Amino acid sequence: MQDALTPMMQQYQRLRKSIPPDTLLLFRLGDFYEMFFDDAKEASTLLNVALTKRNGVPMCGVPYHAAHGYIRKLIKAGRRVAICDQMSEPQRGRKIVDREVTQIISAGTVSELSWLDAKRANYLGAVYADAGVFGFAYTDLSTGEFRLTQAQDRESLLDQLARVSPAELLISSEQKPQIGELYHALEYDSYAFLLEQASFTLREHFKVQSLDGFGCVQMPAAVSAAGAIVHYLKHQLRRKIEHVTSLRCDAPADYVLLDSATQANLELVESRDARDASLLSVLDRTETSMGARKLRTWILQPLRDVAELQRRQQMIADLLQEPDLLASIRVELKSIRDIERSGGRLSQASGNARDLVALKTSLEQVPKLKSELQKLIDRIEFGANPVEAAVSAANQPQQAVRLPLLLQGEIRELPALAEKLTRALADAPPLTVKEGGIFCDGYDRDLDALRQASRDGKNWISHLQEREIAATGIKSLKVRYNSVFGYFIEVTKSNLPNVPAHYTRKQTTAGGERFITPELKEIEAKILGANERAQNLEYQLFQKLRDETLREIEAIQKTAEAIAVLDVLCALAETARLFRYCRPELNDSLRLVIKDGRHPVLDQNLIDEKFVPNDTELDGETIRMAIVTGPNMAGKSTYIRQVALIVLMAQIGSFLPAESAEVGLVDRIFTRVGASDDLARTSSITPLIIR
């Protein structure tokens, strides 16, 4: 059977066998991606495209330039897609072009910006069970974030999965009966999860002798899961992951535990109502996509570290003391693009010149942003009046300046890279990287020469029509171009008797004839040759510039992280300014005292009514429990959930909707919501316990 296939189909079959069997192969043929056999049958239904046959082989195809939309549909349908590209151009005397599978795309590894929610991470996760403990690792390939943790039981694991919501989840094929159906988990080679192999995979990727520096030695199940992710990305999906430069270990004891029911019932980041009534929706005044993703993470993973929370609080207080600087910093943040995802895309096959432009635009803005942040630092340290500098510096707590200074140090300007990108890149380069138009004139001497040769030839051709009309007397003569015949001279039927003898007939059309001349074809060869060489050179220059940019990927990622934190703190400060939030006192006591507290969501969303403030007092000793009574729909659970949300807000470092508050940090929040609860319409019945 193999011998009866054409060379091209033999090539297809060989490449098809090299990818996982449950993956659809898009095979590049000229201007189309084609699918064959069972892939074609399935894809034609999913994509609603025609299924045809050639030599008895089922096939369907999608245009190359429109492939992104079709691939997105396949990913949304839960399929993985392998992209097979042409690695060489068709040449005379060669029966077949070289082709390779360049990448495999799955739901958890999407990096195309138009497919992703800019305000939400897109995680690939993995779970591994060892000695009754569940290791959980997850990475966002679009940004390079990579984390791991461990859960002591199945319920805790489910809570972690609910928090992270991975788009794709890997489990060891040997452990499927033990772990069961989780998130429609995908089975992967058990060998990749073995601790020795997983440790080797991680050490090899991060180029370290030991994992001790990551703090995960005491988390073997999580290491197994993390190693399997790297193995899956590199060996199964053939993805480049050099931008995944660090591994963060999260200890459950460092964060407030929020089980899956609590996350849903408190509507922390998503609302069950069509109208968004989540806590995230009323706090999110971030100016960047990076900040929006960071705020979502903070809400779903509140801290139990008093010192860090107080640092966040102090910076919010500093920003509120300087409303002009708060406004100016937020203005500068608006011009910062999603450099986190741009860096991630450039590290993979999906990156293009527009990602470089996004980096260029943001790096140009960074000095202005740092200048405004420095003004805040100066005012914190020395006060607005230089005469009072000594007194202000002496009285200012050291804690107040730590976080702004830290962020100032983490945000890198990278002036050499910014200057090179500015000098190199056109303002609006094309989406593709092989069709030219990426670089400015003056960036590369050889490219300028090829462009000039092309322009000179086109100028000659633009004047050719005038010269030929004057020479022949044919006023309707046209010089035209198409991709099949190149440049030609078009003459209508009525003027054919006046065609000169040196014209060579090329094609007959309904309205006349098309001709060429030796001189026209000579100039055409120069133009098209210059264009092709210019495009090839631009692609080489793009690859070089991309590689130079990626040498700074760690600095870019640290800058993105710091800008995201700054953006979140500015957003929380802006919310506190707009709605008169107070700074709570945080401590390790069992006290919870809230004066004139307001529900953070209803306080902003009520239109026809005004939320009535209320008090709360618990101290863990004399007042350990409060029993709230009243008729149905009287607002009992609204009050209780208000307290839960206020406590949670305190433990992300936010100011609170209250006149004053003292919050003893909690380690866990529980809530269960009755069937009639409808917060968006201000009616609810909810039992809730906070410990």
N, C-alpha and C positions, 0 to 999 in steps of 0.2 A: 504493500500500500504506500509506504514512504517513497519508494522509487517512482511511483506513478505521479507523485505530486510535483508541481513546478518548483524550481529552485527557491522562488519567493515563499511558497507555502511550506517548503521544507524548513526554511529559515523561521517562519512563523511557528511551526510545530516545535522546533528546538527551543525557541524563546518561551513558548507557552509552558513547556515542561519545567522551565527554570523558576517559575513563580508558584505560589501556593495555589492549589486547585480551586479554592473558593474565591479566587480573584479574577475580575474581568480584565482582559488584555485589550488595550487600545493600541492598534498597530498602525503606525504612520505610513501612509501611501500617498505621496504627493501632497495635495491640499486637503486630505481627509485622514481621519483616524477611522480605521475599519475594524470590525469585529467579525469573527467567523465561528461556525459550528454552534455549540450550545451557548457560548457567550453572546452570539448574535441573536439567538432566539430569546434569551432572557432580556438583553438590553433593548431589543426592539419594543418589547412590551413596557419596560420601565420608562423608556424615553419617548414612546409613541412615535417611532420612526419606522419607515418601511423595511420589511424583511424581504430580501431578494435572494437569488441563487446564481452562482456562477460555477459552471462545470459540476453542478450537483452539490456545491458547498453552500450552506446557508450563510448569508452575510448581511451586515448593515453598517452604516457609517455616519459620521457627523463631521461637519466642516472643521478643519484645523483651527481657524481663527475664532470659531464660536465654541470650541471644545469645553471651555471653563464652565459654561452653563450646564452642559450635558453631564460633565463629571460631577458637578455639585448635586444634580438630581440622583445620580447613582449612589453617591455618598449618603445622601439623605435617606435613600431607600435601604441603607444598612450594608451596602456592598463596598468592598475594597477594589481599587482601580489601579492597574499597572499601566504606566505610560511607556510605550516603546517608540523612541524617536529615531529619525534618520541621522546618522553620525557622519555621513558624507553625501556629497552631491552626485546626482546621476552623471555618468561620463560615458562617452562613446567607447564601444568595445567592452564595456563592463555590463554583465547581465543583471547584477543586483547590487544595491547600495548596502553599506554597512548599517546595521540597526542594533540598538541596545535598549534594554529596560533601564530607564534613567531613574525612576522612582516609583514607589507604590504608595498610594494615598489611601488613608483610612480615616474614619471619623475622628479619631484621637490625634491625628497628625496633620490636620489641615493647616495650611499657613497662608492661604489666599485671603487677603484682608476683606474682600467683599463677601466672603462666606462666613466670616466670624462676627460674633457680637463684640463690638469694640470695648464694651464695658464689662465683659465677662471672660474669664480664662477658659481655655479649651484643653482639658486634661486627658492624657493617656495614663491609666492607672494599672497597677498589678497587685495581686494579693497572694500571699503564701502563708500556709499554716505550718507551725513548727512547735511541738511540745505543748499544744493547747493555746499558743499565742499566735495572733494573726499579724503578719507583717503587711504594711500597706505603703506603697510608693506611688508617686504620681509626678508627671512632668507636663509642662506646657511647651510644646516644641516651637510654638510661634514666638516665644520670648526667651526660652532657655531655663526657666524656673524648674527646679528639681528638688522634691522633698520626700522624706520618708518618716514613718511613725509606726508604732505598734499598738495593737488593741488586745486587751486581756481576755476578751470573750467575743462571741459572735454578735451580740447586741451592740457592743461598742464599735465593732467594725462597721456594722450597718449605719451607725450614727456618723462615722467618718465618711462613709460613701455618700450619705445624704448631704454632708457639708461640702464635699469636693465636687460631687456630681460629675464623675469622669465620663467623657463622651465614648470612651472605649476602655474595657477592662480585661486584663490578661490573668488567667489562672493556669497553674500547672495541669497538664492533661491527666496526671496521676491523681490529682486532688479534687477533680470535679465531684466525685461522690461525697467527699468530705465537706467541701465548701458549699456545694449546691449551686443553684441558679442565682447568681448575683449579677445584676445589671446586664443580663444577657451576655455573660462573660464569654470571652473568646479563649479557647484552649490553646496553649502554646507548649512547645517542647519542654518536657520536665527537666531535661539536662540543664537548660539555661537557668533554672531556679535553684539548682544545687548550690549550697553555700560556698563551697570551694570554687566552683566555676563562676558564680555570681561575683564573688570577691575579686577573682582574677579579671573578669570583664570590667569591673569598676576601676580597679587599679590601672589597668591598661588604658582605659579611656581618659582618666584624669592624670595619667602619667605620674603616679605616686607609688612608693614602695609599700605603704600601709594606709589603711582607712582610718587610723587613729585620729588624724587631724580633723576628720568630719564629725567625730563624736558618736559614731554609730556602732562601735565595737560590741556594745552590750545589746544590740538590736539585730540578732542574726536573721530572724524571719523577715525583717524589713530590708536588710541587705540583700537577701535572696530575691525579693520582689524588685528592688531597684536594679540589680544586675540583669534580671530577665528583661526589664524595659530597655536597657541599653543594647542587649543582645538582639531583641526584637527589632529595634530601630535600625541597627547597623546591618544585621544579617538577613532578616526577613524582608524589611521594607527598603533596604539599601539607601538609607537616609544619611546625610551628613549632619553630624551633631556636635561639631567643634564649638558651637556657641553655648553648649551646655557645659559650663565651666566650673560649677560648684554643686555641692550636695548639702542640703540643710536637713538636720535631724530635729524633729519636733517632739519634745517630751510632753505627753498628755498632762502632766502635773503643772505645766507652765500656762495652761489655758483653761478657761471656764468650759465645763462639759455641757454641751447642748445636744440632747438626743434628737433624733430625726423628727419626732412628734413636736418637740418644742420649737425646732426651727420652722416647721410648717405652721404651727398654731399661733406663734407670735408674729408670723408673716414678716420675717426679718428682711429677706431680700426679694421675695415674690409674694404677690397678693392673690388670693383666690377669687377676688372680685375683678370684674372687667376694669374698674377704676383702680389704679395702683395705689394701695393703701399700705405699702410695706414701709418698714423703718428706713430701708435704703433710699426709697424714693423721696423722703422728706429731709434726709441728711445730705444727699448727693448734690452738692453745688461745686463739684470738681470741674476743672477747665480742661483736663487732659484725659484721654482714654486710660493712660497708665494710672492716674489717680483714682479714676472710677473703679478700676479692678482692685486697687489696693484697699479702698474703702470697703468694698464688698468682702474682701478677705478679713479685714479687721472686725467687721460685724459678725461674721460667722466664726471667728476665732478670738474672742475677747481675752485680754491678758489678766494674769494674776500677779504681775510684777508691779508693786507700788511705785518703786523708783522710776521705772520707765513710764508709767502712766502719769506721774507727776511731771516728768519732763515734757510730755505731750501737752499737759494742762498748762504748764508755764509758758510754752511757746504760743498757745492760743491766747493766753492772757496778754502776752507781749504784743501780739498782733492786734488785739482789741484796744490796747493802749495807743496804738499807732494806726488809726483807720485809714489814713492817707497811704501808708506803706502797704497795708493789707490790700487796698484797691489796686495799687500800682503793681504789686507782685502778681495779683490775679490777672491783670492785663497782660503782663509778660508771659504768663503761663498759657494764655490762649494761643500764642504763636508756636508753642512747642508741639511738634507732631509725635506720633507714636513710635519713638525711636527704639523702644523695646522690641516691638514686632518687626520694624524695618531691619534691625540687626539680625533678628532670627531668620527672616526671609533671605537676606543676603548670604547667610551661611548655608542656604539650601538652594536647590535648583530653581525655586520659584522667585528668587530675588531679581529685580530689574533696576534700571536707572532711576525710576521714580522713588525707589527706596533710598538710593543715594541722595536724591534731591531732598527727601524728607529729613535725612540726617543733616544735610547741608543747612537747610532752613532752620532746624532746631539748634545746631551748633552756632549759627550766627546770632541766635537769640540768647544763648546761654550767658554771655558776658553782661547783657542788660539785666537778666534775671539775677545774676550774682551781685550786680551793683545794687539792686534794690534790697536784696537780702543783707548785704553788708551795711546798708543804711540802718536796717533794723538792729543788727548786731551793735553798731556804733551807738545807737540811742539806748539800747539796753545797758551797755557798759558805761556810757558817759553822760547820758541824758541829752535832751534836746538843747539845753543851754550849756555851752562849753565851760562857762564860769563855775557851774555846779558839778563839773566832771569828777573832782576828787571825792566829794560827798556821795555822789551817785555810785561811783565805783566801789566805795567802801561799804555802802549799805546794800548793794545789789547781791542777792544770793548767787553763789557760784552755779547752782543748779539751773538758774534761769537762762544762762548763756550756752549751756552745753549742747543742746539739740540744734539751735541755729548754726553754731560753729561747726558741728559735725556735718550738717547738711551742706554748708558752704564748702567744706573740705572734700566731700564726696562728689559734688557737682564739678566735673572736669570741663574745661573750655576747649582743649585740643585745638589750639589755634593753627598749627601747621596743617592738620587734616581739614579743618574748616576752610582755610585759604585755598588748598588744592581743589577741594570739591567745588568751591565757588568759581575758581578759574576754569575748571574743566567742564562743568555740566551746563547744558542748555536748560532754560527755565521750565520747559514743558517737553521732556523727552518722550518718545513713544513707549508703549507698553512692552513691545518686543525688543530684544537686545541685538538682533541680527539684521535689522533693516536700516541702520544708520540714524542720524539725527540726534545722537546722544550728546555730542561734545560741541563746545563753542569753537568758533574760528580763533586761531591763534594758540590753541592748546598744544597741538602737535604739528610739526612742520610737514611731515610726510602726508598727513591727512589733509592739511591745507592745500598741498600741491595737487592731490587727487581731486579735491573739490573744485579747485580752480580749473583743472583740465576739463572736468565735467561741465562747469559753467561756461567755459569758452566754447565748447562744442555746442551746447544748447543755444548760446547766443548766435553762433554761426547758423544753426538750423532755423532760429527765429527770423533771421534775415534772408534765408534761402527762399522763402515763399515770395517775398517782394522781388528778388532778383529773377526768379523763374517766371513770374507774371510779366515782368518787363521784357524778358528775353523771348517768351513764346506768344505774348499777347492774349493768353488765356486768363481772363480776369477772375474766373471761378476756381482756379487752381488752388489746391490746399495741400500743405505739408502736415501729415498726421503721424500718430504713433499708436501701436497697440503691442501687447505683450507677446503676440504670436508672430507677427511679421516685422516688428521693429518700426523704424521710420520708413515712410513711403510718400510718394506724390500721388494725389488723387485728382483725376480729371473726369469730368462728366462726359456722357456719350456724345453730346452735340459738339464737343471740342476735340474729339479724338483725332480728326484729320490734321490738327495743328500740333500734335505731339512731336517733339524733335526725334531724330533717328537714334540719338544716344540714350534715350529712355528705354529701359528694359521692363517689359510687361511682367508683373508679379501676380496679379489676381484680377479676376473679373467680378464686378459686383452688379447689383440690380440697376444702379444709377450710372455706372461708368467703369473705369479701369483704374488699377493701382500700379504705379511704376516705381522703379528704383534706378539710381545711377551709381556708377562706381565711386564717385566722390561722396555721395550721401552715405553709402555703406561703410566707407572708410571712416568718416566722422562718427557714424553710429557705433562702430567698433571701439573707437576711442572713448566715447561717452559711456557706453555700457561697461566697458572694461574698467574705466575709472570708477564708476559707481560700484561695481562689484568689489574691486580692490579696496575702495573706501569703506564699504560695509564690513568687509572682513577685518580691516585694520581697526575699525571702531569696536568690533566685538573683542578683539585682542586687548585694546586699550581699556575697555570696560572690565574685562576679567582682571587685568592688572590693578586697576583702581579699586575694584571690589576687594581684591586680596590685601591691598595696602590698608583699606578701611578696616578689614576684619582683624588686622593686627592690633587694633585698638578696641576689640570687642568687649574685653573685660571692663575697660574704662567707660565704654558706652553703656554697658549694663549697670554699672555702679551709678552712673549719672542718671540713668532712667529711674533706678530705684529711689535715689534721693529726691528727684523731682516729683515722683509719685507721692512720697511721704509729705513733702512740702505742700503739694496740691491738696492732699487730704486735710492737713492741719489748717490750711487757709479756708477750705470749704467748711470745716467745723467752726472756725472762727466767724465766718460770714453768717452761718446759721445762728450762732450764739448772738451775734450783733443784731440780726433782724428780729429775733424772737425773744430777746432779753433773757437769755439763759444765764444761769449762775455757775460759778466754779465750785464743785463739791469738795468737801474734805474727805480724802481717802485714807484709810488706815486698815490695820489687821484685826480690828475689834469685831464684835458681833453686833455692833450698833447699825441701825438703818433709820435715819431721821430725815424726813423730807417735809419741808414747809411750803405750802401752796404749790404742790406739784401739779403738773399738767400732762395729759397724755400726748406724747410727741407727735403722733400722727394726727389725732383729732384736733389738736391745737392749731395745726396748720390748715387742715382740710375743711373744718366746719365753716359754713358760709352764713347761713341764716341764724345759727345759734352761736353762743359763746361758751367755751368750755369752762366749767366752774372748778377752780383750783381746790385741792384737798391736801390733807396732811397724812403722814405715815410715821409711826414710831414703834420700833422694835429694838430690843437691846440684848437679846439672847440670855438674859438672866431673869429679871422681873417681868418683862414682857416678851415672851418667846413666841407667841402665836396671836394672830388676830382673826376673829371669826366675823365675816362680813355677811350680814343678813339683809333680806329685803325681797320684794316680790320679783317674779320673772320680768326680764327686760328692764330692770331698774338700774342697771349699770354696774353690777357687782364685779363681773369679770373684766369689764372695761377698766375699772379701778385697779384690780389685781394685776392685769396685764400692763397697765401703766407703770406700776411699781417694778415689774420685771424688766420692762424696756428701759426704765430710768437706770436701774442697776447695771444692765448690760451696757448702756451708753457710757456710764461712769468707767466701765472697765475696757473701753476702747480709748479712753482719754478725753472724751467729749465733755463740754459743759452741758448742763441739764436744764430742762424746762421746769424751773422751780424758783422760789424766792431764795431758798438756801437748802443745803443737803449735806449730810454726813453719811458716807457709805463705807461700811466694813466689807472688804472684798469677799466675794463668794467663790466657791469652787464648782458650783453646779446650779443650773436653773431647770426646773421641770414645769411643764404646763400641758394641760389637756383641755380641749375646747369642746363644748357641747354642740349638738347637732344644729341648734338654732342660732348659733353665734354668727353675727354679721357685722363686723367692725366698721366696714365702710358705710353702713347705714346706722351706726351707733347703737346697735342692739346686740347683746351677747349674754351667754351664761357659761362661765369658765371657772372650773376649779384649778388653782395653781399653787404650787409649793416652791419656795425659794429656800435653799439651805446655804 
